């Protein structure tokens, strides 16, 4: 009889330990899951911030390219004007030299 009681007590103790161990495991796994979810959310937030920064940088670079294109068009127009002026002056110079030779 004592053997049965001791066995029953041991069985209850083992069952209680297993239940506590399972509860601890579940608690540990839940904590791990929560930790991983926090890490994932932080990574997503960082990824979103980095994506936004890249988009802003790209827009900035596109703005610079457009600005430089306009500047190069302006410089091209100025250079064409200079070429036209130089050509006109050269033509006048040639005419003056021919007039001087005729005199």
Rosetta constraint file for C-alpha pairs under 8 A:
AtomPair CA 1 CA 5 HARMONIC 6.39 0.50
AtomPair CA 2 CA 6 HARMONIC 6.06 0.50
AtomPair CA 3 CA 7 HARMONIC 5.97 0.50
AtomPair CA 4 CA 8 HARMONIC 6.00 0.50
AtomPair CA 5 CA 9 HARMONIC 6.06 0.50
AtomPair CA 6 CA 10 HARMONIC 6.04 0.50
AtomPair CA 7 CA 11 HARMONIC 5.97 0.50
AtomPair CA 8 CA 12 HARMONIC 6.08 0.50
AtomPair CA 9 CA 13 HARMONIC 6.09 0.50
AtomPair CA 10 CA 14 HARMONIC 6.02 0.50
AtomPair CA 11 CA 15 HARMONIC 6.06 0.50
AtomPair CA 12 CA 16 HARMONIC 6.02 0.50
AtomPair CA 13 CA 17 HARMONIC 6.11 0.50
AtomPair CA 14 CA 18 HARMONIC 6.04 0.50
AtomPair CA 15 CA 19 HARMONIC 6.04 0.50
AtomPair CA 16 CA 20 HARMONIC 6.04 0.50
AtomPair CA 17 CA 21 HARMONIC 5.85 0.50
AtomPair CA 18 CA 22 HARMONIC 5.99 0.50
AtomPair CA 19 CA 23 HARMONIC 6.09 0.50
AtomPair CA 20 CA 24 HARMONIC 6.03 0.50
AtomPair CA 21 CA 25 HARMONIC 6.03 0.50
AtomPair CA 22 CA 26 HARMONIC 5.98 0.50
AtomPair CA 23 CA 27 HARMONIC 5.98 0.50
AtomPair CA 24 CA 28 HARMONIC 5.95 0.50
AtomPair CA 25 CA 29 HARMONIC 6.02 0.50
AtomPair CA 26 CA 30 HARMONIC 6.03 0.50
AtomPair CA 27 CA 31 HARMONIC 6.16 0.50
AtomPair CA 28 CA 32 HARMONIC 6.15 0.50
AtomPair CA 29 CA 33 HARMONIC 6.03 0.50
AtomPair CA 30 CA 34 HARMONIC 6.13 0.50
AtomPair CA 31 CA 35 HARMONIC 6.09 0.50
AtomPair CA 32 CA 36 HARMONIC 6.10 0.50
AtomPair CA 33 CA 37 HARMONIC 6.08 0.50
AtomPair CA 34 CA 38 HARMONIC 6.18 0.50
AtomPair CA 35 CA 39 HARMONIC 6.23 0.50
AtomPair CA 36 CA 40 HARMONIC 6.01 0.50
AtomPair CA 37 CA 41 HARMONIC 6.07 0.50
AtomPair CA 38 CA 42 HARMONIC 6.13 0.50
AtomPair CA 39 CA 43 HARMONIC 6.15 0.50
AtomPair CA 40 CA 44 HARMONIC 6.11 0.50
AtomPair CA 41 CA 45 HARMONIC 6.10 0.50
AtomPair CA 42 CA 46 HARMONIC 6.14 0.50
AtomPair CA 43 CA 47 HARMONIC 5.94 0.50
AtomPair CA 44 CA 48 HARMONIC 6.04 0.50
AtomPair CA 45 CA 49 HARMONIC 6.17 0.50
AtomPair CA 46 CA 50 HARMONIC 6.02 0.50
AtomPair CA 47 CA 51 HARMONIC 6.00 0.50
AtomPair CA 48 CA 52 HARMONIC 6.17 0.50
AtomPair CA 49 CA 53 HARMONIC 6.14 0.50
AtomPair CA 50 CA 54 HARMONIC 6.11 0.50
AtomPair CA 51 CA 55 HARMONIC 6.21 0.50
AtomPair CA 52 CA 56 HARMONIC 6.16 0.50
AtomPair CA 53 CA 57 HARMONIC 6.07 0.50
AtomPair CA 54 CA 58 HARMONIC 6.04 0.50
AtomPair CA 55 CA 59 HARMONIC 6.14 0.50
AtomPair CA 56 CA 60 HARMONIC 6.07 0.50
AtomPair CA 57 CA 61 HARMONIC 6.11 0.50
AtomPair CA 58 CA 62 HARMONIC 6.07 0.50
AtomPair CA 59 CA 63 HARMONIC 6.09 0.50
AtomPair CA 60 CA 64 HARMONIC 6.27 0.50
AtomPair CA 61 CA 65 HARMONIC 6.19 0.50
AtomPair CA 62 CA 66 HARMONIC 6.21 0.50
AtomPair CA 63 CA 67 HARMONIC 6.08 0.50
AtomPair CA 64 CA 68 HARMONIC 6.06 0.50
AtomPair CA 65 CA 69 HARMONIC 6.12 0.50
AtomPair CA 66 CA 70 HARMONIC 6.30 0.50
AtomPair CA 67 CA 71 HARMONIC 6.24 0.50
AtomPair CA 68 CA 72 HARMONIC 6.05 0.50
AtomPair CA 69 CA 73 HARMONIC 6.17 0.50
AtomPair CA 70 CA 74 HARMONIC 6.23 0.50
AtomPair CA 71 CA 75 HARMONIC 6.19 0.50
AtomPair CA 72 CA 76 HARMONIC 5.97 0.50
AtomPair CA 73 CA 77 HARMONIC 6.21 0.50
AtomPair CA 74 CA 78 HARMONIC 6.28 0.50
AtomPair CA 75 CA 79 HARMONIC 6.09 0.50
AtomPair CA 76 CA 80 HARMONIC 6.16 0.50
AtomPair CA 77 CA 81 HARMONIC 6.24 0.50
AtomPair CA 78 CA 82 HARMONIC 6.23 0.50
AtomPair CA 79 CA 83 HARMONIC 6.13 0.50
AtomPair CA 80 CA 84 HARMONIC 6.14 0.50
AtomPair CA 81 CA 85 HARMONIC 6.17 0.50
AtomPair CA 82 CA 86 HARMONIC 6.01 0.50
AtomPair CA 83 CA 87 HARMONIC 5.99 0.50
AtomPair CA 84 CA 88 HARMONIC 6.12 0.50
AtomPair CA 85 CA 89 HARMONIC 6.11 0.50
AtomPair CA 86 CA 90 HARMONIC 6.00 0.50
AtomPair CA 87 CA 91 HARMONIC 6.12 0.50
AtomPair CA 88 CA 92 HARMONIC 6.22 0.50
AtomPair CA 89 CA 93 HARMONIC 6.01 0.50
AtomPair CA 90 CA 94 HARMONIC 6.13 0.50
AtomPair CA 91 CA 95 HARMONIC 6.27 0.50
AtomPair CA 92 CA 96 HARMONIC 6.13 0.50
AtomPair CA 93 CA 97 HARMONIC 6.10 0.50
AtomPair CA 94 CA 98 HARMONIC 6.22 0.50
AtomPair CA 95 CA 99 HARMONIC 6.24 0.50
AtomPair CA 96 CA 100 HARMONIC 6.18 0.50
AtomPair CA 97 CA 101 HARMONIC 6.23 0.50
AtomPair CA 98 CA 102 HARMONIC 6.33 0.50
AtomPair CA 99 CA 103 HARMONIC 6.54 0.50
